[in-house]
């Protein structure tokens, strides 16, 4: 009965809308009502029955404010719901100021992205943050305003329109776990307003914080130890990341409603994907690490239902850097299968790429990726070699033991190798956030520098090997499946930014070493034969074009890891009804072979990347070579 009442109420609120638009909205509401109600029930129990109609009112208001061209985009996405799983998809991530100066400058550089084949652009946090320090923009002071140095919300809407005309979807960060201490909600909490004090976890003394901290890990042990901050006049506030980032209390349904409204607001600005930042931390529970709690997935399902009702062109991407067993839940398992996020980062693939290049050994990668849980067919991994963040060596002890390695020792080896401390290492990274208690050392550095290009100097042979490693890493990401993401500059093999610490706001965070400003004169060398930039750009662009025509690269299909009959070669097969592709990757600087009998294809073969026939009993791979083998 409740659904009928809610439908009638929505119909009345939309009475002045065109009949077709009203009909479509009501059909979506009926379709996603169970997802909304079930998700809210997981988090809020019986309160969900009274909360759901309130949330629908927000979706109605969002739809009424939705521009006509975006309503048409919604309809196109109804026709092609797997659009983001297509082999044509290629992502690109950048800071707006470092790529184009401001939002208008980014719009002027859209032809550059289109030339590369980009169909998805993630601009790093650009909503108004607190003054520095602001965790790279993730301490948001106003979700409804753009950083003043980048432009305005009107500039953002204009940019999304330019991108849509080129077939590029914009992704923005929506930080769910916390707001800046300067956010209006925090200011009103400090002013004593009970409604807003209830938006946060506030304790009168250290009694409960001390109990919670017995099981809470530290995210930034060097710069922000502990998880609580004493705020004068208010109390001890939960601050997982930094003292100026106040964790929101999602057990308060008013917080959910605020974000449901924000989803509609950003969708109506033309944003087509929301990266749900720090999503794993939303729900707090005593005696746990307060990550990956069941309520998180109910909340995400309910938020996604709001998006599907009001603006179904919008995707959700979970920023959940968690272990494989937990990661699957962010795409949906059990009752949430296919009803949570549409995309999730495959952090393990990135880790295994770098681990395998250092060890020249595919066995750990094979073991780890085979154990990875399957995802719902309607979702996709976001795969990447590098991102804005550091690399943490998330190598599972059980996976390492299966190949006869010690997990702790291997993680220490990787930190030594990629910081350049290991004898003979080709990498030149920097240690980030060393934790003496655990021995954990994460690594900062650009892809090209970690692949050996910085250390190569003018040695042509070493330069060649570094470029080959760099390209192999990207071909792994392109060939594994999912939505591949490029970090700004990797299409040109940009090196570390040696001036990263010149900005005082960045001086204590060496992750800025791999967040350079785009050197556009260097980018112009992508068209100059004989340059590294030309070689890397052309190789990546060619692989992107080949990939776009391969049905087996559709993200609904999973990669199946093959036994590493040659430990130096990583191999997997992707099977679709129209095509099977076998991907082979030489992880070493020495030529390697792969036996023809270990290629699960019957018939004449060719390499899709080069078009060359594969006829011999042994497939020969040169240093860091990659083959995408298909039937001729």
Secondary structure, DSSP 8 states (H G I E B T S, - for coil): -HHHHHHHHHHHHTTTS-HHHHHHHHHHHHHHHHHHHHHHHHHHGGGHHHHHHHHHHHHHHHHHT--HHHHHHHHHHHHTTTGGGSTT--EEEE-HHHHHSSHHHHHHTHHHHHHHT--EEEE---EEE-SS-SGGGTSEEEEEEE-TTT--HHHHHHHHHHHHHTT-EEEEEEE-SEEETTSHHHHHHHTT-HHHHTTB-EESSHHHHHHHHTS---SBTTTB-SSEEEETTTEEEE-SS-TTEEEB-TTSHHHHHHHHHHHHHHHHTT--EEEEETGGGSS--TTS-S-S-HHHHHHHHHHHHHHHHH-TT-EEEE-----HHHHGGGT--GGGTTSS-SEEE-HHHHHHHHHHHHHT--HHHHHHHHTS----TT-EEEEES--SS-B-----HHHHHHTT--HHHHHHHHHHHHTT-STT-----EEEEEETTTTEEEEE--HHHHTTHHHHTT-HHHHHHHHHHHHHHHHHHHHHSSEEEEETTGGGT----TTGGGSTTTTT-GGGGG-----HHHHGGGGSTTSHHHHHHHHHHHHHHHHHT-GGGSTTS-EEE---SSTTEEEEEEEETTEEEEEEEE-SSS-EEEEGGGS---S-EEETTT--EE-SSEEEE-TT-EEEEEE-
